[in-house]
Amino acid sequence: MSGKYSNIKVVSFDMDGTILNTEADLEAAARRALKLAGLPPMPPVRFANYIGNGVKGIYRDLCPDATQEKLEEAVRYQLEWYPEHCTEQTCFYPGMWETLQWMAAKGIRLVIVTNKVETTAKKLANHFCSDLPFEEVWGNDQDRPLKPDPIAGKLLCETLGVTPDQVMHVGDGETDMQFAKNAGFVGVGVSWGYRSTDVLWESGADVMIDEPWQLCELLDR
């Protein structure tokens, strides 16, 4: 029996909170950056709440009263340290690697679209996904528009030679669901990431899943 979205040719994945649990390494980098920049320490809330809008977004949200100069200083400390330590505590979410293997075996094309700094995203992809056929790993390269800008979706379709109705985007954040909606993709929210399912539904999710293998059910040919 075919899945509900058996027509999908390309699945685009967010990285942080979707494929990989990067929270511990990102939090370690942020604690260090805040201390070195002389900013207030991490508030007593889950750090994952600050992940998803790029590195600058982390510090804007953590330190809303900080000067632009101090925010830029913290970002510099993050960018100089995190790329060298980004694989230390990071890992796949349970079942994700097997799900990606299944997709590849079915001929589903795989890409990553993240707002993470692109060089770091590619380092993580090379470290964790070297045996998986990701055709593209797109991040913040200071040139290409970021999620949720629909232009990023348009560029992706043009690059891969597909139409929006043939693309599914899987992610854990509001920017992911907004991106899918803006681009005309199927938006699949994941409940294991850094945002609540309420936020994902409110941001336009078409489907919600609790385990990676549920993607196989949706996409089965």
Backbone hydrogen bonds in HBPLUS format (Angstrom, degrees):
<---DONOR---> <-ACCEPTOR-->    atom                        ^
c    i                          cat <-CA-CA->   ^        H-A-AA   ^      H-
h    n   atom  resd res      DA  || num        DHA   H-A  angle D-A-AA Bond
n    s   type  num  typ     dist DA aas  dist angle  dist       angle   num
A0003-GLY N   A0220-ASP O   2.78 MM 217  4.77 171.2  1.79 140.2 140.2     1
A0005-TYR N   A0218-LEU O   2.80 MM 213  5.45 156.3  1.86 154.8 160.4     2
A0008-ILE N   A0005-TYR O   3.14 MM   3  5.76 169.6  2.15 119.6 122.9     3
A0009-LYS N   A0166-GLN O   2.86 MM 157  5.31 153.0  1.93 131.8 139.0     4
A0109-ARG N   A0009-LYS O   2.93 MM 100  6.12 161.5  1.96 163.4 158.0     5
A0010-VAL N   A0166-GLN O   3.09 MM 156  6.38 164.4  2.12 164.5 166.0     6
A0168-MET N   A0010-VAL O   2.94 MM 158  6.35 156.0  2.00 156.2 164.0     7
A0011-VAL N   A0109-ARG O   2.87 MM  98  6.25 164.3  1.89 173.2 174.9     8
A0111-VAL N   A0011-VAL O   3.13 MM 100  6.42 153.8  2.21 153.3 151.6     9
A0012-SER N   A0168-MET O   2.69 MM 156  6.02 165.7  1.71 167.2 170.8    10
A0170-VAL N   A0012-SER O   2.77 MM 158  6.18 159.9  1.81 165.6 172.3    11
A0013-PHE N   A0111-VAL O   2.90 MM  98  6.23 158.2  1.95 141.0 147.0    12
A0113-VAL N   A0013-PHE O   2.82 MM 100  5.90 156.8  1.87 142.9 150.6    13
A0014-ASP N   A0170-VAL O   2.91 MM 156  6.24 153.0  1.99 172.5 175.4    14
A0018-THR N   A0015-MET O   3.19 MM   3  5.39 164.5  2.22 124.2 124.8    15
A0019-ILE N   A0015-MET O   3.06 MM   4  5.13 142.3  2.20 128.8 140.3    16
A0020-LEU N   A0015-MET O   3.11 MM   5  5.91 168.1  2.13 146.9 150.6    17
A0017-GLY N   A0020-LEU O   2.86 MM   3  5.76 150.6  1.95 169.8 164.9    18
A0093-TYR N   A0019-ILE O   3.21 MM  74  6.22 153.1  2.29 153.6 151.1    19
A0021-ASN N   A0091-CYS O   2.79 MM  70  5.51 167.0  1.81 173.5 172.8    20
A0026-LEU N   A0022-THR O   3.09 MM   4  6.21 165.6  2.11 162.8 167.4    21
A0027-GLU N   A0023-GLU O   2.84 MM   4  5.96 157.9  1.89 154.0 160.4    22
A0028-ALA N   A0024-ALA O   3.02 MM   4  6.19 157.9  2.07 145.6 151.4    23
A0029-ALA N   A0025-ASP O   3.09 MM   4  6.28 156.9  2.15 143.4 149.3    24
A0030-ALA N   A0026-LEU O   2.94 MM   4  6.16 153.6  2.01 145.9 153.4    25
A0031-ARG N   A0027-GLU O   2.89 MM   4  6.09 163.3  1.92 155.8 159.3    26
A0032-ARG N   A0028-ALA O   3.21 MM   4  6.35 161.2  2.25 143.5 148.4    27
A0033-ALA N   A0029-ALA O   2.96 MM   4  6.16 160.4  2.00 146.0 151.9    28
A0034-LEU N   A0030-ALA O   2.88 MM   4  6.03 165.6  1.90 156.3 159.1    29
A0035-LYS N   A0031-ARG O   3.18 MM   4  6.31 161.9  2.21 144.2 148.9    30
A0036-LEU N   A0032-ARG O   2.98 MM   4  6.21 168.5  2.00 156.9 159.8    31
A0037-ALA N   A0033-ALA O   2.95 MM   4  5.99 148.7  2.05 146.4 154.7    32
A0039-LEU N   A0034-LEU O   2.90 MM   5  5.01 160.8  1.94 157.8 156.4    33
A0038-GLY N   A0035-LYS O   3.15 MM   3  5.20 155.3  2.21 101.5 109.1    34
A0045-VAL N   A0043-PRO O   2.81 MM   2  5.67 141.8  1.96 102.5  92.7    35
A0049-ASN N   A0046-ARG O   3.14 MM   3  5.98 161.5  2.17 121.3 125.7    36
A0050-TYR N   A0047-PHE O   2.86 MM   3  5.75 168.0  1.88 130.6 134.2    37
A0051-ILE N   A0048-ALA O   3.10 MM   3  5.23 163.2  2.13 109.9 115.2    38
A0058-ILE N   A0054-GLY O   3.24 MM   4  6.64 140.9  2.40 145.7 156.0    39
A0060-ARG N   A0056-LYS O   3.01 MM   4  6.27 152.2  2.09 150.4 159.2    40
A0061-ASP N   A0057-GLY O   3.04 MM   4  6.08 158.4  2.09 145.4 150.2    41
A0062-LEU N   A0058-ILE O   2.91 MM   4  6.09 151.6  2.00 142.1 151.1    42
A0063-CYS N   A0059-TYR O   2.95 MM   4  5.67 156.3  2.01 137.4 143.1    43
A0066-ALA N   A0063-CYS O   3.08 MM   3  5.40 166.6  2.10 116.1 120.4    44
A0071-LEU N   A0067-THR O   2.99 MM   4  6.31 159.8  2.03 154.2 160.1    45
A0072-GLU N   A0068-GLN O   2.95 MM   4  6.14 161.3  1.99 150.0 154.7    46
A0073-GLU N   A0069-GLU O   3.01 MM   4  6.23 144.4  2.14 139.1 149.2    47
A0074-ALA N   A0070-LYS O   2.99 MM   4  6.29 159.5  2.03 151.1 155.2    48
A0075-VAL N   A0071-LEU O   2.97 MM   4  6.25 160.2  2.01 150.5 156.2    49
A0076-ARG N   A0072-GLU O   2.99 MM   4  6.19 153.6  2.06 142.1 148.9    50
A0077-TYR N   A0073-GLU O   3.08 MM   4  6.44 156.8  2.14 149.6 155.2    51
A0078-GLN N   A0074-ALA O   2.95 MM   4  6.24 155.9  2.01 150.5 157.6    52
A0079-LEU N   A0075-VAL O   2.87 MM   4  6.11 164.9  1.89 155.4 158.9    53
A0080-GLU N   A0076-ARG O   2.99 MM   4  6.15 140.3  2.15 145.5 155.3    54
A0081-TRP N   A0077-TYR O   3.26 MM   4  6.28 138.6  2.44 140.1 148.8    55
A0081-TRP N   A0078-GLN O   3.27 MM   3  5.46 135.0  2.48  99.6 111.1    56
A0082-TYR N   A0078-GLN O   2.87 MM   4  5.62 158.7  1.92 154.1 160.8    57
A0084-GLU N   A0081-TRP O   3.17 MM   3  5.77 136.5  2.37 115.9 126.3    58
A0085-HIS N   A0082-TYR O   2.87 MM   3  5.11 149.8  1.96 112.3 122.3    59
A0086-CYS N   A0082-TYR O   2.87 MM   4  5.45 106.8  2.41 160.8 178.5    60
A0088-GLU N   A0085-HIS O   3.32 MM   3  5.68 171.8  2.33 116.9 119.1    61
A0096-MET N   A0093-TYR O   3.01 MM   3  5.59 165.4  2.04 141.4 143.7    62
A0099-THR N   A0095-GLY O   3.11 MM   4  6.19 149.9  2.20 139.7 148.2    63
A0100-LEU N   A0096-MET O   2.91 MM   4  6.17 159.8  1.95 157.8 162.5    64
A0101-GLN N   A0097-TRP O   2.99 MM   4  6.25 154.1  2.06 147.5 154.8    65
A0102-TRP N   A0098-GLU O   2.98 MM   4  6.23 155.5  2.04 145.0 151.3    66
A0103-MET N   A0099-THR O   3.00 MM   4  6.30 160.4  2.04 151.2 155.7    67
A0104-ALA N   A0100-LEU O   3.01 MM   4  6.25 164.7  2.03 150.3 154.1    68
A0105-ALA N   A0101-GLN O   2.97 MM   4  6.22 157.0  2.03 150.3 156.6    69
A0106-LYS N   A0102-TRP O   3.04 MM   4  6.30 136.7  2.24 143.2 155.1    70
A0106-LYS N   A0103-MET O   3.03 MM   3  5.07 128.3  2.31  96.6 110.8    71
A0108-ILE N   A0103-MET O   3.02 MM   5  5.26 158.4  2.07 154.0 147.7    72
A0107-GLY N   A0104-ALA O   3.04 MM   3  5.14 157.7  2.09 104.3 111.0    73
A0135-GLU N   A0110-LEU O   2.83 MM  25  6.11 155.1  1.89 173.8 169.2    74
A0112-ILE N   A0136-GLU O   2.94 MM  24  6.19 155.5  2.00 143.6 151.7    75
A0138-TRP N   A0112-ILE O   2.78 MM  26  5.95 172.1  1.78 158.4 155.6    76
A0114-THR N   A0138-TRP O   2.86 MM  24  6.17 169.8  1.87 158.6 161.2    77
A0140-ASN N   A0116-LYS O   2.71 MM  24  5.68 169.1  1.72 143.7 147.3    78
A0120-THR N   A0117-VAL O   3.10 MM   3  5.54 121.8  2.46 108.7 122.3    79
A0121-ALA N   A0117-VAL O   2.95 MM   4  6.20 159.9  1.99 155.8 162.5    80
A0118-GLU N   A0140-ASN O   3.07 MM  22  4.96 174.3  2.08 118.5 117.8    81
A0122-LYS N   A0118-GLU O   2.88 MM   4  6.08 159.5  1.93 153.8 158.2    82
A0123-LYS N   A0119-THR O   3.06 MM   4  6.25 145.7  2.18 134.9 144.3    83
A0124-LEU N   A0120-THR O   2.96 MM   4  6.25 162.2  1.99 154.5 158.1    84
A0125-ALA N   A0121-ALA O   2.90 MM   4  6.13 158.8  1.94 146.8 153.4    85
A0126-ASN N   A0122-LYS O   2.85 MM   4  5.97 158.2  1.90 145.8 151.5    86
A0127-HIS N   A0123-LYS O   2.97 MM   4  6.14 147.5  2.08 143.1 152.2    87
A0128-PHE N   A0124-LEU O   2.86 MM   4  6.00 170.5  1.87 158.9 160.7    88
A0129-CYS N   A0125-ALA O   2.71 MM   4  4.94 145.9  1.82 133.1 144.0    89
A0132-LEU N   A0129-CYS O   2.96 MM   3  5.16 160.9  2.00 118.1 118.8    90
A0134-PHE N   A0132-LEU O   2.93 MM   2  5.90 138.5  2.10 105.2  94.3    91
A0149-ASP N   A0146-LEU O   2.88 MM   3  5.82 150.3  1.97 138.4 140.3    92
A0152-ALA N   A0149-ASP O   3.12 MM   3  5.82 143.7  2.25 117.8 125.0    93
A0153-GLY N   A0150-PRO O   3.01 MM   3  5.07 118.3  2.40  96.4 111.6    94
A0154-LYS N   A0150-PRO O   2.94 MM   4  6.31 154.5  2.01 151.6 159.2    95
A0155-LEU N   A0151-ILE O   2.87 MM   4  6.10 162.1  1.91 152.4 156.4    96
A0156-LEU N   A0152-ALA O   3.01 MM   4  6.19 149.5  2.11 139.8 148.3    97
A0157-CYS N   A0153-GLY O   3.02 MM   4  6.30 162.4  2.05 150.9 154.4    98
A0158-GLU N   A0154-LYS O   3.00 MM   4  6.24 161.2  2.03 150.1 155.5    99
A0159-THR N   A0155-LEU O   2.88 MM   4  6.03 156.3  1.94 146.7 153.3   100
A0160-LEU N   A0156-LEU O   3.00 MM   4  6.19 154.8  2.07 150.5 156.6   101
A0161-GLY N   A0157-CYS O   2.76 MM   4  5.63 124.6  2.07 143.1 156.5   102
A0162-VAL N   A0157-CYS O   3.13 MM   5  5.05 154.7  2.20 134.2 140.5   103
A0166-GLN N   A0163-THR O   2.89 MM   3  5.54 163.9  1.92 125.7 130.8   104
A0167-VAL N   A0164-PRO O   3.12 MM   3  5.43 161.7  2.15 119.0 119.3   105
A0186-VAL N   A0167-VAL O   3.10 MM  19  6.50 163.9  2.13 150.8 152.0   106
A0169-HIS N   A0186-VAL O   2.80 MM  17  6.10 167.1  1.81 171.0 173.6   107
A0188-VAL N   A0169-HIS O   2.91 MM  19  6.16 173.2  1.91 160.7 162.6   108
A0171-GLY N   A0188-VAL O   3.03 MM  17  6.47 160.3  2.07 165.9 171.4   109
A0190-VAL N   A0171-GLY O   3.04 MM  19  6.03 138.9  2.22 141.8 147.3   110
A0176-ASP N   A0173-GLY O   3.06 MM   3  5.22 128.7  2.34  98.1 111.4   111
A0177-MET N   A0173-GLY O   3.25 MM   4  6.69 157.7  2.30 151.9 156.4   112
A0178-GLN N   A0174-GLU O   2.92 MM   4  6.07 161.9  1.95 152.3 158.0   113
A0179-PHE N   A0175-THR O   2.89 MM   4  5.84 148.9  1.98 133.6 142.7   114
A0180-ALA N   A0176-ASP O   2.95 MM   4  6.21 163.5  1.98 150.1 153.5   115
A0181-LYS N   A0177-MET O   3.01 MM   4  6.16 164.9  2.03 145.8 150.2   116
A0182-ASN N   A0178-GLN O   2.82 MM   4  5.94 164.4  1.85 150.8 155.5   117
A0183-ALA N   A0179-PHE O   2.90 MM   4  5.98 150.4  1.99 149.1 157.0   118
A0184-GLY N   A0180-ALA O   2.98 MM   4  5.95 121.9  2.33 140.7 154.0   119
A0185-PHE N   A0180-ALA O   2.83 MM   5  4.68 144.6  1.95 145.8 147.0   120
A0184-GLY N   A0181-LYS O   3.34 MM   3  5.25 145.9  2.46  95.6 105.1   121
A0206-ASP N   A0187-GLY O   2.83 MM  19  5.20 156.1  1.88 139.2 147.5   122
A0207-VAL N   A0187-GLY O   3.24 MM  20  6.59 150.8  2.33 156.7 159.3   123
A0189-GLY N   A0207-VAL O   2.87 MM  18  6.20 166.1  1.89 161.1 157.3   124
A0209-ILE N   A0189-GLY O   2.93 MM  20  6.34 156.4  1.98 160.4 167.2   125
A0191-SER N   A0209-ILE O   2.99 MM  18  6.25 156.5  2.05 166.4 173.2   126
A0200-LEU N   A0196-SER O   3.22 MM   4  6.60 155.4  2.29 145.1 151.8   127
A0201-TRP N   A0197-THR O   2.87 MM   4  6.13 165.6  1.90 157.0 159.7   128
A0202-GLU N   A0198-ASP O   2.96 MM   4  6.09 167.0  1.97 150.6 154.7   129
A0203-SER N   A0199-VAL O   2.99 MM   4  6.10 129.3  2.26 136.2 149.4   130
A0203-SER N   A0200-LEU O   3.15 MM   3  5.02 131.5  2.39  92.1 105.4   131
A0205-ALA N   A0200-LEU O   3.13 MM   5  5.70 156.9  2.18 143.9 145.0   132
A0204-GLY N   A0201-TRP O   3.03 MM   3  5.35 164.8  2.06 111.6 115.6   133
A0214-GLN N   A0211-GLU O   3.10 MM   3  5.76 156.7  2.16 118.6 125.3   134
A0215-LEU N   A0212-PRO O   2.94 MM   3  5.82 164.5  1.96 127.7 132.0   135
A0216-CYS N   A0213-TRP O   2.91 MM   3  5.34 134.1  2.13 107.0 118.9   136
A0218-LEU N   A0214-GLN O   3.17 MM   4  6.49 155.4  2.23 144.6 150.6   137
A0219-LEU N   A0215-LEU O   2.99 MM   4  6.12 145.9  2.11 147.7 156.5   138
A0220-ASP N   A0216-CYS O   2.91 MM   4  5.58 122.2  2.25 144.8 154.2   139
